[in-house]
Amino acid sequence: MDKNPRTSGLRVIEDIAWGTHFCQFYQTQEELMDILCPYLKAGLENNELCIWALPQVFETKKEAAELLKKTFPELDIYLKKVQLELISYKDRSAEEDRSNPKKAVRSWIEKSDRALQKGYDGLRLVQDISGMKNDLENLIDSDEELDEAVENHRIIALCTYSSGKFDTGEIIHAARNHQFVLVKREGKWEKIENYGIKRAEKRAIRAFREVKTKSKEETENLVKLLEERTAKLEKAYKSLEKSKKCLSQVQKMVHIGNWEWNIVTRELYWSDEVYRIFGRDPKKFKATYDTLLSSVHPDDREYLVNSIKKVFNDKLQNIDYRIILPDGKVRTVHTQAEIIFDEKNVPVRVEGIVQDVTECKRTEEALQEREEQYRAFFENSIDAVLFTSPDGTIHAANPAACKIFGMAEEEIIEGGINGVLDVSDPRIISGLEERARKGRFRRELNFRRKDGTIFPGEVSNAFFKDKNGLVKIVMIIRDITERKQIEEALRKSEEHYRMLFTNMSEALFLGELICDRNGKPQDYRFLDLNPAFELHTGIKKEQVLGKLHLEVFHDANPMVLEKYLEVALSGKPAHFEFFTHLTNKYIDICVFSPERGKFAAIFSDITARKQMEEALKKANETLEEKVKERTAELEKAYNSLKESEKSLAEAQKMAHIGSWNWDLVTNELSASDEMCRIFGLNSQEFYMTSDIFLKYIHPADRGRINMAYKDILTGTKIVGNDYRIYRTDGEERVVHVQGKVIFSEENIPVRMRGTVQDITERKRTEKALELSEERYRIVAEQTGQLIYDYNVEKGTADWAGNVKEYPLQI
């Protein structure tokens, strides 16, 4: 077979020959592609048929091809030529019989032969073994069969292992069945040689078998051949020693050591790496069962002893426990143990491996803590959080997302990203372009709720890789509807301010405090001013803006400057007036501070107002004199009125005439003192309404009162009537009431006022006179005399007696 070297495409191993069988351990998809991309590219460019049996993490062949294209844009050419064949894990599972590794290997040999027939130089194979993790025996057999097949064919085979899916024992078995191993240490790929132990052993066995099949005639040739094979075997055993050294290096690199406990002799063997893990010196420390237990953490000893006992029940043990190093540090180790029986099925020894997993445990704990933190953030965030794929598939949505979009999580997942995003938003395209360049973007986009309403959101998203190495996207969406409303309100407020600033009649300017080196305020700088400032001062904006106060107004009033600086420092507003000789005007100024170190001043010309105030002051002084004069006159008139009221009260008392006032709206009556005396009431406690007033009227006269009241409401005629009343002491009196109705502008009666006079004595006199006259008439008629009463002033006479008998004229 042609042993000329082939280009590997990998710096770490350079050129390789046909028949090379090696492996790679990777932790992430990125590490896997670090090796595969250049390795396959070199094969395709050197006329080799390339086959990649994909790992389980790739759901489709298209996904794997897209990753290769990132470093090998010409890949489509080789895919069309079928020079590169991608076999999905699903297709492999359907085709391969994993219980028969030989059958699987024969299929690769057949593909190699067909490749040669088509004119290719050979077959470059990549096979991911991670899917066989659960079948260790067939995994080892498959590696051995492939190693033997590759040796005699134009095949270069690379087996890839996801190190996170294999334990330490499986990793060691895998490493021993390959010529060398590629691992990544401290960010660099390293090549660990395996000097062909297995191949040398197989060759020696085949050689001895060949010797037994030869005839006596060929003895000499066989002896010679045997000597050659023996020399090769010796070389193989030397290689074995080197391989042991290699194994020790591998153990040291991955912190894995192996041990063996002889149950019969109770001797315990530790590899160098076990001693390193336990912090012991092989020359000074004797490894025994008891010394092992003394190194175990006290809280884990019983657990370890019970686990060892279970080994004797023919159970493979995988346990983690803590150990204490001589310096007191606590480390965590992982142990895998298996019991070995002799031909009589008696346990003779226990073999196992130990791995320092302290950092792994810490990482797991950190990851668990990080997971808990992430879960707390995911569940309690007020922003919507979505986990998606580049194709728009949504894998998870937090409660805030469900609340914001008004959907259940299942509805969000089912609808995908187009179900929550307003796809008509033109900003989406530029956002996707930015994410393609930078791996993330943050901007505002429009989103859609379940009810169809569109709302603005601030979205931040970025790429990340999940535990399987697949590219995912985290999207954090904040509903900024309220913020947009506030911004719009601020925009309108700014427009209103700018409109007011520009069109207000008062002058306004903004100033910034200027301090000296010691921080003492000494001046201010003009930041902005409105058009009214120019009208009031006659100074153009460009002559003031950016300049200091003292540069513009050299002879300005220092009091004004002090006020401005005081407001800028304290933040307390001020309002003051002053007269400026610069324009010979009175100025009214309001100053306030919008932020520390700055102030705004609004001023207006109040000269006209001041002149009016001065004129008003003089007018007030004149008016005060007039008021004093009028006050004296009013006091005199008031005193005269009081005298008149007193005289009136005395006159009313003398004439037994009182006055009254009836409010028809409130139905309340007010009365003078004399009226109260007439009714026998106390003027200090007087309270009267129409209903109460009627109680004082003689029952026989109340009907006339009601009839008079109705007449009152129809016009303004004078009312005069005599009524009988009952005083509070029960005495019956006769009063004469005179009144007049007052109407409103709407001709509605609102008030009635009048007088009341006690005419009891007069009524009694009139009654006595009537009786006297009646008696006089009767006497005259009875006596036959003619009696008359002649009124000299009127020239009339009243006759009594028998006038017929006295026809004489007087």
Number of C-alpha atoms within 10 A of each C-alpha: 9 9 10 9 11 15 16 22 19 17 12 13 14 11 13 17 17 22 21 20 25 23 24 25 20 19 17 17 19 14 18 17 16 14 20 20 18 18 20 24 21 19 24 18 11 15 16 26 28 26 21 19 20 25 21 15 17 17 14 15 15 12 12 18 15 13 14 19 13 11 14 15 10 12 18 13 11 16 13 10 9 13 19 22 17 19 16 20 20 14 12 15 11 8 10 14 12 16 14 12 19 16 14 18 20 14 12 19 19 10 16 24 17 15 20 15 11 10 11 18 17 25 28 26 23 21 17 19 20 20 17 15 16 11 11 14 11 16 22 18 16 22 24 21 18 24 23 16 19 22 17 13 18 25 27 25 23 21 21 24 24 22 17 12 13 16 14 22 18 15 16 15 14 24 22 22 25 27 20 20 23 20 21 14 10 6 8 8 18 15 15 16 19 23 21 17 23 18 17 20 16 12 15 19 13 12 18 15 11 13 17 9 9 12 9 9 8 11 13 10 13 21 12 12 16 18 12 13 20 15 13 16 20 14 13 22 15 14 17 19 13 16 19 15 13 17 20 19 16 20 22 17 12 17 19 28 26 22 19 18 20 15 14 9 9 12 14 18 16 20 17 19 25 23 15 17 20 19 16 17 11 14 6 7 11 15 16 15 12 8 11 14 16 13 17 22 18 13 10 14 18 13 13 19 11 10 17 19 12 13 16 14 9 13 14 16 17 14 15 19 17 21 24 17 16 11 7 8 9 15 19 20 23 18 22 19 22 19 22 17 13 9 6 6 8 10 16 15 19 19 16 19 21 26 24 24 20 15 12 12 15 12 13 13 12 12 13 12 12 13 13 12 12 13 13 11 14 20 17 13 15 17 23 24 25 23 18 22 17 11 9 15 18 24 17 16 22 21 18 20 27 19 15 19 24 15 17 16 20 13 15 24 21 13 14 17 20 14 20 20 18 20 16 9 11 11 13 17 11 12 18 14 13 14 16 13 10 11 14 19 19 16 14 17 19 20 26 20 18 16 9 12 10 16 18 19 23 17 21 16 21 16 19 15 13 12 11 13 16 16 14 19 22 18 21 19 25 19 21 15 14 10 12 14 11 12 12 12 12 12 12 12 12 13 12 12 12 13 11 13 19 16 13 13 16 21 23 23 20 21 26 23 22 17 14 9 7 6 8 10 17 14 19 24 19 19 17 15 22 20 18 20 20 15 13 16 11 10 12 13 15 8 9 19 17 15 15 18 17 15 11 14 11 8 11 14 14 9 9 14 15 14 15 25 24 20 21 26 16 12 18 11 18 15 13 12 15 14 15 13 11 11 11 9 16 19 18 17 20 16 24 20 24 13 12 13 20 22 25 23 20 17 21 19 17 17 15 11 11 14 12 12 12 12 12 13 12 12 11 13 12 11 13 12 11 12 14 11 12 12 12 12 12 14 12 12 12 12 12 12 13 12 12 12 12 12 12 14 19 15 14 20 17 10 13 18 25 24 21 20 17 21 17 17 9 10 13 16 20 18 20 18 21 26 23 20 17 22 21 15 17 11 15 8 8 13 14 14 15 13 10 12 13 16 12 17 21 16 13 10 14 17 13 13 16 12 10 14 12 10 13 19 16 11 14 15 12 11 15 15 13 18 19 20 24 18 17 12 9 11 10 16 19 21 23 16 19 17 20 17 21 17 14 9 6 6 9 13 19 16 19 19 17 18 20 24 21 25 19 15 11 11 15 12 12 12 12 12 12 12 12 12 13 11 12 15 16 13 15 17 16 11 10 13 15 16 18 14 10 12 10 8 6 7 7 11 12 9 14 19 20 16 15 8 10 10 8 7 4 3
